Each structure stands twice: as structure tokens, then as C-alpha cells.
Amino acid sequence: MSPRTGLTRVLDDLGTTLIDLVRGDPGRAADIGGVVIHDPDDDQALPPSALVLGVGVRDPAPLLPLLGKEGAAALVVRGPVVLTEEVSEAVDASGVVLLGLAPGASWTQLAAMLRSLLAEGEVDPSETFGGVPAGDLFALANAVGALISAPVTIEDRSSRVLAFSGRQDEADPSRVETILGRQVPPHYTQLLEARGVFQHLYRSDQPVLIEQLPAGDGTFCLPRVAVAVRAGDEFLGSIWAAVRSPLSPDASAAFRDAAKLVALHMMRQRAGADVERRLRADLVSTAIEGGAGAAEAVRRLGLADQACVVLALAHTHGDDPARHARLLAERQQVADALAMHLTAVHPRAAAALIGDVAYAILPAESEDRALRIATDFRTRIGNPVLVGVGEVSDGLTLSRSRAGADLVLRVLRAGRASRSVARVSDVHSEGLLLELSDLIAERGDTLTGPVARLIAYDRKHSACLVETLGAWLDAFGDVAAASAAVFVHPNTFRYRLRRLSEVGEIDLGDPDARFAAMLQLRLWRPDGGAPTR
């Protein structure tokens, strides 16, 4: 792995804006082997030279010696960090570098930036565009910034920050806010849209000068110069420079030419991500399907010796042909977010979009831990998603865990459980009924017996004997509770009970007859048709 993935590189690219060096020698740390979120309730196995995100850690002193024994490279805690004598001694003794996350920056954003940097470190250094390793947008941002002598950001089509150069302290608070949020703030986006900046940017291949914008606190932002990044007719994103005066003709030409180079890097990064995504999807799919190739796929994922849980995630909305392309993009974004979230929890976690379901293999010793992690992701993502949590399996029996996760997801999608994240044990009865429905539908069984006779009678006479039977069974024979549930007088309800016993030819005192009727009422539609799957 290239030394560009070392801690020094991380501080060079993200320092001052996102993270600060509190204490320790980053030059002594080996290349970062992975990013892990610290969980005090879990005995995590850290990858070599891990960069640990201490979410919620207020006093790093007790944690540093433990991380030192695990060979961690650095610990990030929320800043500002109070460097006490105890903390200083713990850093020096453990050899773990202590970093502080800037106030206002999110842990999710930091994890995304670190993931991006680590991915760039895997780029073949022999493949370069313009003297910069292919796909290394941070190095490219620094090169462009040096070329025009201004701090720059490289952004995608949605104004999300992909990379930024150094010297951001020379810009203004709005630029810092953009980088901390990894997104241009909505109020600035609205101002730019109102001034027609984006429309001009989309149409032009020349740098566009944006005059000072109000910052909202009575001050004004520095002017900006932006240029579109295109591959042919496709708009990939843009480069933004914070300037104090318009660019000179030579600098403007250099900025325009830099956009062409950025386009090559973005296309290379996209191609590499697509190849890696397809490979990971193939491995995950093979591992959870079982069969001859499963063992090799699990080995290549590094999960052969791990206890794992399969997660199955899907959107709550169904397919809409008019929005097919957009739904596909949304599902891929959620799958990528799930992969990032789980990788931060455990470096060997793997996730991929297979069809319309995002599957993940999470190393975990218990379903409870997997449920907590899935619930945390569901809360953070904010999207309407459902997550099924399978049973704990070893690396060679992941197909069983996948089957459980699929069953839970089907229960949640069918609305049979009032939750959005669940384990197999949480929806045991609902899952059993669903599997019985599958069996009935597969065999083509039709409804017979007392319930069938009651349905026919209700249809012919506009009666409600089926409703009466269901209410009585649900109330365990309590006439007062059952009659209240269907809003009729108890005497009327008793009359209907006698009538349904006669019409349906059912002995309500027979426990087997009651059980059979209860199953039929749950497995068949009210019209007597086959159950929906």
C-alpha cells in the first residue's frame, strides 16, 4: 500500500479544517489499515494500524492504552480536546496519535472522507493523469489550488464536496461550513440558483465569476470562480476557487484546462468504483447464496473464520416504472452508505446491492449487536428503509442467515410487523404464517370447511359472521370484549355466535376446530381466495 495512505497524508489533506493533531507523532504511524468506530460494548478486532473514531468518547486516557496494545495508529475524539497530563502520558506510552474532530463536523462526514482517502491509496501509482495518480482528487485539488494560488474544492453534480485543497484558512467561514458539512449549505445554493449561476455554469466551458454573496451575519463571502467539469456532454461536477480578485487571463486558462484533467480523474475514479462494486456484489451474492463457490467467496471477503450475520435492506416504496432510474440510483446510494457505515464498524464487513435489496455480511457474535448496528444505520440514513436481520452463522452457512433476513424483510414489507428493523425472533409468528401462506399458494389449495361456509353465507346475505368469529377468537371467547371490538350489543353478539355455529357447522367448544378456524382466518383473504405472498 502506498505511503499516501499514512496518517501524515490524512493530516495534510484533512487537517485544520476537519481534524487537528492534538498529540503524538503521525510520522511514526504505519499506513492506515482501516477505519473503525469504537464500541465500548463490543470486543472489536482492529485491523493493523487502525484509525479509531471515538464517537462519544469524552476522556481518551483510559482507551489509549487498550488501543496501543491492539496496534492502532490513531484515535479521533470530538474537539476541542483538553490535553491533560494524564492524556499526554497515555498518548506517549501507547504510541497512539490523538486527533480532534473539529466542532460542527459530523462523524459520518469524517468517515466518508477517510474512506475516500484510503480508496485513493489503492490506486495504481503508475497510472497518472497530468502527473497526479489516477483518481486521487485530493492531490489534484492541491495541484489546482497551487496552479491558481487559491483554495479550491472539487464538487459533484449535487454540490457535494469530493475533495478540497489546503489553505482553506485563507477562504471564509462559508467555505469552512461547506467543507465541514461536505455539502454547499442550502441557503448558499438558493442564492446561486436565484442568480442563475448554475445555469450559466452548465452552459459554459469557461470559468464563471461569482461576485460576493451575503454570509448571513452582515458580512460578505469572498468572490468565487467556478468551472464546469464535463466528459463530453455529461456534466460531472465543478471546481470552485475562493478568490480575492478575478483570475488573470493565464490563471483563467489554467483553471479551464484543469477542469479537463479533473474530468479524467473523476471518470477513472467512477470506473474503478464500478469495477470494485461489481466484484464485491458478485462475492457477496455468491457467499450468501451457498453452493460450490460460497467457500471461496467467503475466503476472498476475509470472513472464513468469522461469526457473521446477514442483513437485508430495502426501501419501503415499491417499483414505479416512471421513477425506475431514480429509484435504482437511490438504492445504490443507500447500499453504498450501508457499506461505509458497516466498514467503519468492522473492517471486514461487506455490502452490495443485489436486485432491489442491499445485502450486507456483518461480522458479529450476536443478533442483538447486529440489530443495534442496523437500527443505528436506519436512524442515521433518514430514508424510508426496512432491514431484516438474519441469524448468526459461520462463514460457510451464510445462506441460512440470508434466508432468515429475507423472511424478516418480507414480513416487514407485507406490513405484518409494526417496526422497520427486526430479527427473525422478533417476527417469529408473522414469519411462520407467511411461510404457511407460501405453501398454500404453491399447492393451489382452496378454502374449505366452516370458514368457507361462513364466507359464502356472508356474501349471499350481507351478513358479518366471519367478522364475529374473528373477534370472538381474538378475544379468547370473552363476549364482552369481542362485542365491544365490533361495536354491537353483547346479546346481539351471542345471537351471531349461535348463528355462525349453525351455518358454519363448527363446534366452538372444540379446541382443534377453533385453532383451524383461527389459522384459516389469518391465511386466507376475506373473499376466500388464496393468500397473498
C-alpha positions as CSV (number, residue, x, y, z in Angstrom):
1,M,0.0,0.0,0.0
2,S,1.2,3.4,-0.9
3,P,2.6,5.8,1.8
4,R,-0.1,8.2,0.7
5,T,-2.5,6.4,2.9
6,G,-0.4,7.1,6.0
7,L,-1.5,9.4,8.9
8,T,0.7,12.2,7.6
9,R,-1.2,12.2,4.3
10,V,-4.6,12.3,6.2
11,L,-3.5,15.3,8.2
12,D,-2.1,17.1,5.2
13,D,-5.5,16.7,3.4
14,L,-8.0,17.0,6.2
15,G,-6.0,18.9,8.8
16,T,-7.1,22.2,10.2
17,T,-10.5,22.0,8.5
18,L,-11.7,18.6,9.8
19,I,-9.2,17.2,12.2
20,D,-6.4,18.6,14.3
21,L,-3.3,16.9,15.7
22,V,-3.6,17.0,19.5
23,R,-0.6,15.0,20.5
24,G,1.7,12.3,19.0
25,D,4.0,11.8,16.0
26,P,2.0,11.0,12.9
27,G,5.2,10.2,11.0
28,R,5.8,7.1,13.2
29,A,2.4,5.5,12.4
30,A,2.3,2.9,9.7
31,D,-0.1,3.1,6.7
32,I,-3.7,3.1,7.9
33,G,-5.2,-0.4,7.7
34,G,-8.8,0.6,8.2
35,V,-11.3,3.0,9.9
36,V,-13.2,1.6,12.9
37,I,-15.9,3.1,15.1
38,H,-15.1,2.4,18.8
39,D,-17.9,0.5,20.5
40,P,-17.4,0.2,24.3
41,D,-19.9,-2.7,24.5
42,D,-18.1,-4.9,21.9
43,D,-14.7,-6.6,21.9
44,Q,-13.7,-5.5,18.4
45,A,-10.8,-7.0,16.5
46,L,-9.0,-4.0,15.0
47,P,-7.2,-4.1,11.6
48,P,-3.4,-3.3,11.7
49,S,-2.7,0.4,12.3
50,A,-6.4,1.2,12.6
51,L,-7.7,4.8,12.7
52,V,-10.3,4.6,15.5
53,L,-13.2,7.0,15.6
54,G,-14.0,7.6,19.3
55,V,-17.7,8.6,18.9
56,G,-18.9,9.7,22.3
57,V,-15.5,9.3,24.0
58,R,-15.1,12.2,26.4
59,D,-11.9,11.0,28.2
60,P,-9.4,9.3,25.9
61,A,-6.9,8.5,28.6
62,P,-8.4,5.0,29.6
63,L,-8.9,4.0,26.0
64,L,-5.4,4.8,24.6
65,P,-3.5,2.0,26.4
66,L,-6.0,-0.6,25.1
67,L,-5.7,0.8,21.5
68,G,-1.9,0.7,21.8
69,K,-2.0,-3.0,22.6
70,E,-4.1,-3.5,19.5
71,G,-1.6,-1.7,17.4
72,A,-4.0,1.2,16.5
73,A,-2.4,4.2,14.6
74,A,-4.6,7.0,15.9
75,L,-7.7,7.9,17.9
76,V,-10.1,10.7,16.9
77,V,-12.3,12.3,19.6
78,R,-14.6,15.2,19.4
79,G,-12.8,18.6,19.8
80,P,-11.9,20.8,21.4
81,V,-9.7,18.3,23.3
82,V,-8.4,19.2,26.8
83,L,-4.8,17.9,26.8
84,T,-4.4,17.0,30.5
85,E,-1.2,15.5,31.9
86,E,-2.9,12.1,32.1
87,V,-3.9,12.2,28.5
88,S,-0.4,13.3,27.4
89,E,1.2,10.4,29.3
90,A,-1.3,7.9,27.8
91,V,-0.5,9.1,24.2
92,D,3.2,8.9,24.8
93,A,3.1,5.5,26.4
94,S,0.7,3.9,23.9
95,G,2.2,5.4,20.7
96,V,-1.4,6.1,19.5
97,V,-1.7,9.5,17.9
98,L,-4.6,11.6,19.4
99,L,-6.6,13.7,16.9
100,G,-9.5,16.1,17.5
101,L,-12.6,16.3,15.2
102,A,-13.5,19.9,14.5
103,P,-16.7,21.2,16.2
104,G,-19.5,21.2,13.8
105,A,-18.1,18.3,11.7
106,S,-20.1,15.1,11.6
107,W,-18.6,11.6,12.2
108,T,-20.3,10.4,9.1
109,Q,-18.6,13.0,7.0
110,L,-15.2,12.2,8.5
111,A,-15.7,8.5,7.8
112,A,-16.7,9.3,4.2
113,M,-13.6,11.5,3.7
114,L,-11.3,8.9,5.3
115,R,-12.8,6.1,3.1
116,S,-12.2,8.3,0.1
117,L,-8.6,8.8,1.0
118,L,-8.0,5.1,1.7
119,A,-9.5,4.2,-1.6
120,E,-7.2,6.6,-3.4
121,G,-4.3,4.9,-1.7
122,E,-5.2,1.7,-3.5
123,V,-4.9,3.4,-7.0
124,D,-2.0,2.1,-9.1
125,P,0.6,4.8,-8.8
126,S,1.9,4.0,-12.2
127,E,-1.3,5.3,-13.8
128,T,-1.3,9.1,-13.8
129,F,-3.1,11.9,-15.4
130,G,-1.3,15.2,-15.6
131,G,1.3,13.9,-13.2
132,V,-1.2,13.0,-10.5
133,P,-2.1,9.4,-9.6
134,A,-5.4,8.5,-11.3
135,G,-8.5,9.1,-9.1
136,D,-6.5,11.0,-6.4
137,L,-8.8,14.0,-6.2
138,F,-7.2,15.4,-3.0
139,A,-3.8,15.6,-4.7
140,L,-5.4,17.0,-7.7
141,A,-7.2,19.7,-5.7
142,N,-3.9,20.7,-4.2
143,A,-2.3,20.9,-7.6
144,V,-5.1,23.1,-9.0
145,G,-5.0,25.3,-5.9
146,A,-1.3,25.8,-6.3
147,L,-1.8,26.5,-10.1
148,I,-4.1,29.4,-9.5
149,S,-2.9,30.3,-6.0
150,A,-6.3,29.9,-4.3
151,P,-8.0,27.3,-2.1
152,V,-10.3,25.1,-4.2
153,T,-13.0,22.4,-3.8
154,I,-14.0,19.7,-6.2
155,E,-17.7,19.1,-6.1
156,D,-20.1,16.6,-7.8
157,R,-23.3,17.4,-9.6
158,S,-25.2,17.7,-6.3
159,S,-22.7,20.2,-4.9
160,R,-21.3,17.6,-2.5
161,V,-17.6,18.1,-1.8
162,L,-15.5,15.3,-3.2
163,A,-12.1,16.8,-2.3
164,F,-10.5,20.1,-1.2
165,S,-7.1,21.7,-1.3
166,G,-5.0,23.1,1.5
167,R,-5.0,26.8,2.5
168,Q,-8.7,26.7,3.3
169,D,-8.0,29.0,6.2
170,E,-7.4,31.7,3.5
171,A,-11.0,31.5,2.4
172,D,-14.0,32.5,4.5
173,P,-16.5,30.9,7.0
174,S,-18.9,29.8,4.3
175,R,-16.1,27.7,2.7
176,V,-15.4,26.1,6.1
177,E,-19.1,25.5,6.6
178,T,-19.2,23.8,3.2
179,I,-16.3,21.5,3.9
180,L,-17.5,20.6,7.4
181,G,-20.9,19.7,6.1
182,R,-19.4,18.2,2.9
183,Q,-22.1,20.0,1.1
184,V,-22.8,23.5,-0.1
185,P,-25.2,24.9,2.6
186,P,-28.8,25.2,1.2
187,H,-29.0,29.0,1.7
188,Y,-25.9,29.5,-0.5
189,T,-27.3,27.1,-3.1
190,Q,-30.6,29.0,-3.2
191,L,-28.7,32.3,-3.7
192,L,-26.6,30.8,-6.5
193,E,-29.8,29.4,-8.2
194,A,-31.6,32.7,-7.9
195,R,-28.6,34.5,-9.6
196,G,-28.6,31.9,-12.4
197,V,-25.1,30.8,-11.5
198,F,-25.7,27.1,-12.0
199,Q,-27.5,27.6,-15.4
200,H,-24.5,29.7,-16.6
201,L,-22.1,27.0,-15.3
202,Y,-24.0,24.2,-17.1
203,R,-23.9,26.1,-20.4
204,S,-20.3,27.4,-20.4
205,D,-16.9,25.8,-20.6
206,Q,-15.3,29.0,-19.3
207,P,-14.7,29.9,-15.7
208,V,-17.6,31.8,-14.2
209,L,-17.0,34.6,-11.7
210,I,-19.5,34.9,-8.8
211,E,-19.5,38.2,-7.0
212,Q,-19.6,38.4,-3.2
213,L,-22.6,36.7,-1.6
214,P,-24.1,37.8,1.8
215,A,-22.9,35.5,4.5
216,G,-26.0,36.0,6.7
217,D,-24.1,37.6,9.6
218,G,-23.9,41.1,8.0
219,T,-20.6,40.2,6.2
220,F,-19.9,39.0,2.6
221,C,-18.2,35.9,1.3
222,L,-15.2,36.1,-0.9
223,P,-15.9,36.0,-4.6
224,R,-15.8,32.6,-6.3
225,V,-14.6,31.4,-9.6
226,A,-16.2,28.1,-10.8
227,V,-15.7,26.0,-13.8
228,A,-17.7,23.0,-15.0
229,V,-16.2,19.5,-15.2
230,R,-17.5,17.6,-18.2
231,A,-16.9,14.3,-20.0
232,G,-18.3,15.1,-23.5
233,D,-21.8,16.4,-22.9
234,E,-22.1,14.9,-19.4
235,F,-21.9,17.3,-16.5
236,L,-19.8,15.6,-13.8
237,G,-19.4,18.4,-11.3
238,S,-17.4,21.6,-10.8
239,I,-14.3,23.2,-9.3
240,W,-14.7,26.2,-7.1
241,A,-12.0,28.6,-6.1
242,A,-12.3,31.3,-3.4
243,V,-10.5,34.4,-4.8
244,R,-10.0,38.0,-3.7
245,S,-9.9,39.3,-7.2
246,P,-10.7,38.0,-10.7
247,L,-8.3,35.5,-12.2
248,S,-5.7,36.7,-14.7
249,P,-6.2,35.5,-18.3
250,D,-3.4,33.0,-17.8
251,A,-4.8,31.7,-14.5
252,S,-8.3,31.5,-16.0
253,A,-7.0,29.5,-18.9
254,A,-5.1,27.2,-16.5
255,F,-8.3,26.8,-14.4
256,R,-10.3,25.9,-17.5
257,D,-7.7,23.3,-18.6
258,A,-7.6,21.9,-15.1
259,A,-11.3,21.0,-15.4
260,K,-10.4,18.7,-18.3
261,L,-7.9,16.9,-16.1
262,V,-10.3,16.7,-13.2
263,A,-12.8,15.1,-15.6
264,L,-10.3,12.3,-16.5
265,H,-9.7,11.6,-12.8
266,M,-13.4,11.6,-12.0
267,M,-14.1,9.2,-14.8
268,R,-11.2,7.0,-13.7
269,Q,-12.5,7.1,-10.1
270,R,-16.0,6.2,-11.3
271,A,-14.8,3.4,-13.4
272,G,-12.7,2.0,-10.6
273,A,-15.6,2.2,-8.2
274,D,-17.9,0.5,-10.6
275,V,-15.5,-2.4,-11.1
276,E,-14.9,-2.8,-7.4
277,R,-18.7,-2.5,-6.7
278,R,-19.5,-5.3,-9.3
279,L,-16.7,-7.5,-7.9
280,R,-17.9,-7.0,-4.3
281,A,-21.5,-7.6,-5.4
282,D,-20.5,-10.9,-7.0
283,L,-18.6,-12.1,-4.0
284,V,-21.4,-11.1,-1.6
285,S,-24.0,-12.7,-3.8
286,T,-22.1,-16.0,-4.1
287,A,-21.3,-16.1,-0.4
288,I,-24.9,-15.7,0.8
289,E,-26.4,-18.0,-1.9
290,G,-24.4,-21.0,-0.8
291,G,-23.3,-23.7,-3.1
292,A,-19.9,-24.7,-4.6
293,G,-18.4,-21.2,-4.9
294,A,-19.6,-19.9,-1.5
295,A,-16.5,-21.0,0.5
296,E,-14.1,-19.3,-1.9
297,A,-16.2,-16.1,-2.0
298,V,-16.2,-16.1,1.9
299,R,-12.4,-16.6,1.9
300,R,-11.9,-13.7,-0.5
301,L,-14.0,-11.5,1.6
302,G,-11.8,-12.4,4.6
303,L,-14.8,-13.8,6.5
304,A,-13.9,-17.6,6.7
305,D,-13.1,-17.5,10.4
306,Q,-15.8,-15.1,11.4
307,A,-19.2,-15.4,13.0
308,C,-21.5,-13.3,10.8
309,V,-25.0,-12.0,10.4
310,V,-26.6,-11.2,7.0
311,L,-28.7,-8.0,6.8
312,A,-31.3,-7.5,4.1
313,L,-32.3,-3.8,3.4
314,A,-34.9,-2.5,1.1
315,H,-36.9,0.7,0.5
316,T,-40.4,0.9,1.8
317,H,-41.8,2.1,-1.6
318,G,-42.2,-0.3,-4.4
319,D,-41.2,-0.1,-8.0
320,D,-42.6,2.8,-10.1
321,P,-41.8,2.5,-13.8
322,A,-41.9,6.3,-14.2
323,R,-39.2,6.6,-11.5
324,H,-37.2,3.4,-12.2
325,A,-33.9,5.1,-12.9
326,R,-34.1,7.4,-9.9
327,L,-35.1,4.5,-7.6
328,L,-32.2,2.5,-8.9
329,A,-29.8,5.3,-8.1
330,E,-31.4,5.8,-4.6
331,R,-31.0,2.1,-3.9
332,Q,-27.3,2.2,-4.9
333,Q,-26.7,5.2,-2.8
334,V,-28.2,3.5,0.2
335,A,-26.2,0.4,-0.4
336,D,-23.0,2.4,-0.6
337,A,-24.0,4.3,2.6
338,L,-24.6,0.9,4.3
339,A,-21.2,-0.4,3.1
340,M,-19.5,2.7,4.5
341,H,-21.4,2.5,7.8
342,L,-20.6,-1.2,8.4
343,T,-17.0,-0.8,7.3
344,A,-16.5,1.8,10.0
345,V,-18.0,-0.7,12.5
346,H,-15.9,-3.7,11.3
347,P,-13.3,-3.5,8.5
348,R,-14.3,-6.9,7.0
349,A,-18.0,-6.1,6.7
350,A,-19.2,-6.3,3.1
351,A,-22.3,-5.0,1.4
352,A,-23.7,-4.9,-2.1
353,L,-27.0,-4.2,-4.0
354,I,-28.4,-7.4,-5.4
355,G,-31.6,-6.7,-7.4
356,D,-33.7,-4.3,-5.3
357,V,-32.2,-5.5,-2.0
358,A,-29.0,-4.3,-0.3
359,Y,-27.4,-7.3,1.4
360,A,-24.6,-7.0,4.0
361,I,-22.4,-9.5,5.7
362,L,-21.6,-8.2,9.2
363,P,-19.1,-10.0,11.4
364,A,-21.0,-10.1,14.7
365,E,-21.2,-12.6,17.6
366,S,-24.9,-11.9,18.4
367,E,-28.0,-10.8,16.6
368,D,-28.5,-8.2,19.3
369,R,-25.4,-6.4,18.2
370,A,-26.4,-6.6,14.5
371,L,-29.8,-5.3,15.4
372,R,-28.3,-2.3,17.2
373,I,-26.0,-1.5,14.3
374,A,-28.8,-1.9,11.7
375,T,-31.1,0.3,13.8
376,D,-28.4,3.0,14.2
377,F,-27.9,3.0,10.4
378,R,-31.7,3.2,9.8
379,T,-31.8,6.2,12.2
380,R,-28.9,8.0,10.6
381,I,-29.8,7.4,6.9
382,G,-33.2,9.0,7.3
383,N,-34.5,7.2,4.2
384,P,-37.7,5.0,4.4
385,V,-35.9,1.6,4.5
386,L,-36.7,-1.7,6.1
387,V,-34.0,-4.0,7.5
388,G,-34.2,-7.7,8.1
389,V,-31.5,-9.2,10.5
390,G,-30.6,-12.9,9.9
391,E,-29.3,-15.4,12.4
392,V,-25.7,-15.7,13.5
393,S,-23.9,-18.1,11.2
394,D,-20.3,-19.1,10.4
395,G,-18.8,-18.1,7.1
396,L,-19.8,-21.3,5.4
397,T,-23.5,-21.2,6.3
398,L,-24.4,-17.7,5.4
399,S,-27.2,-18.9,3.1
400,R,-29.2,-19.8,6.2
401,S,-28.7,-16.3,7.7
402,R,-29.6,-14.8,4.4
403,A,-32.9,-16.9,4.3
404,G,-33.8,-15.6,7.7
405,A,-33.0,-12.0,6.7
406,D,-35.1,-12.4,3.6
407,L,-38.1,-13.8,5.6
408,V,-37.9,-10.9,8.0
409,L,-37.8,-8.4,5.2
410,R,-40.8,-10.0,3.6
411,V,-42.7,-9.7,6.8
412,L,-41.8,-6.1,7.2
413,R,-42.7,-5.3,3.6
414,A,-46.1,-7.0,4.0
415,G,-46.8,-4.7,6.9
416,R,-47.2,-7.7,9.3
417,A,-45.0,-6.1,11.9
418,S,-45.1,-2.6,13.3
419,R,-41.4,-1.9,13.0
420,S,-38.8,-1.1,10.4
421,V,-35.8,-3.2,11.7
422,A,-36.3,-6.7,13.1
423,R,-34.6,-10.1,13.8
424,V,-36.1,-13.5,13.0
425,S,-37.1,-14.0,16.6
426,D,-38.9,-10.6,16.6
427,V,-41.3,-11.7,13.8
428,H,-41.4,-15.4,14.5
429,S,-45.2,-15.9,14.4
430,E,-45.6,-13.5,11.4
431,G,-42.9,-15.3,9.5
432,L,-44.5,-18.7,10.3
433,L,-47.8,-17.5,8.9
434,L,-46.1,-16.1,5.8
435,E,-44.3,-19.5,5.1
436,L,-47.7,-21.3,5.5
437,S,-49.2,-18.9,3.0
438,D,-46.4,-19.7,0.6
439,L,-47.1,-23.4,1.0
440,I,-50.8,-22.9,0.4
441,A,-50.2,-20.7,-2.7
442,E,-47.7,-23.2,-4.1
443,R,-50.1,-26.1,-3.7
444,G,-53.0,-24.1,-5.0
445,D,-55.2,-25.1,-2.0
446,T,-58.7,-23.7,-1.8
447,L,-60.6,-22.7,1.4
448,T,-62.9,-25.5,2.8
449,G,-64.7,-26.2,6.0
450,P,-66.6,-23.9,8.4
451,V,-64.8,-20.7,7.4
452,A,-65.6,-21.3,3.7
453,R,-69.3,-21.8,4.6
454,L,-69.4,-18.6,6.6
455,I,-67.8,-16.6,3.9
456,A,-70.3,-17.9,1.4
457,Y,-73.2,-17.1,3.8
458,D,-71.9,-13.5,4.4
459,R,-71.6,-12.9,0.7
460,K,-75.1,-14.1,0.0
461,H,-76.9,-12.5,2.9
462,S,-74.7,-9.4,3.5
463,A,-74.0,-10.7,7.0
464,C,-71.0,-10.5,9.2
465,L,-70.5,-13.9,10.7
466,V,-66.8,-14.1,9.7
467,E,-66.1,-10.8,11.5
468,T,-68.0,-12.2,14.5
469,L,-65.9,-15.4,14.6
470,G,-62.7,-13.5,14.2
471,A,-63.5,-11.1,17.0
472,W,-64.5,-13.9,19.4
473,L,-61.4,-15.9,18.7
474,D,-59.1,-12.8,19.1
475,A,-60.8,-12.1,22.5
476,F,-60.3,-15.8,23.6
477,G,-64.1,-16.2,24.0
478,D,-64.7,-13.1,26.0
479,V,-68.0,-11.9,24.6
480,A,-67.9,-8.5,26.3
481,A,-64.5,-7.7,24.8
482,A,-65.4,-9.2,21.4
483,S,-68.7,-7.4,21.1
484,A,-67.1,-4.1,22.0
485,A,-64.4,-4.6,19.3
486,V,-67.1,-4.9,16.6
487,F,-69.4,-2.3,18.2
488,V,-72.5,-4.5,18.8
489,H,-74.5,-5.3,21.9
490,P,-73.4,-8.5,23.7
491,N,-76.8,-10.1,23.3
492,T,-76.6,-9.4,19.5
493,F,-73.1,-10.8,19.5
494,R,-74.2,-14.0,21.3
495,Y,-77.0,-14.5,18.7
496,R,-74.5,-14.2,15.9
497,L,-72.2,-16.8,17.6
498,R,-75.1,-19.2,17.8
499,R,-75.9,-18.5,14.2
500,L,-72.3,-18.9,12.9
501,S,-72.1,-22.2,14.8
502,E,-75.2,-23.4,12.9
503,V,-74.2,-22.0,9.4
504,G,-70.5,-23.0,9.7
505,E,-71.2,-26.3,11.4
506,I,-68.4,-25.6,13.8
507,D,-68.2,-26.7,17.4
508,L,-66.7,-23.6,19.2
509,G,-66.0,-25.8,22.3
510,D,-63.6,-27.9,20.2
511,P,-60.0,-26.5,20.6
512,D,-58.9,-28.1,17.3
513,A,-61.8,-26.5,15.5
514,R,-61.0,-23.1,17.0
515,F,-57.3,-23.5,16.0
516,A,-58.1,-24.5,12.5
517,A,-60.6,-21.6,12.1
518,M,-58.1,-19.1,13.5
519,L,-55.4,-20.3,11.0
520,Q,-57.7,-20.0,8.1
521,L,-58.8,-16.5,9.0
522,R,-55.2,-15.4,9.1
523,L,-54.0,-17.3,6.0
524,W,-56.9,-16.6,3.5
525,R,-58.3,-13.4,2.2
526,P,-61.8,-12.4,3.4
527,D,-63.2,-13.3,0.0
528,G,-61.9,-16.9,0.4
529,G,-59.2,-16.5,-2.2
530,A,-55.6,-17.8,-1.9
531,P,-53.3,-15.9,0.4
532,T,-51.2,-13.1,-1.0
533,R,-47.5,-13.8,-0.9
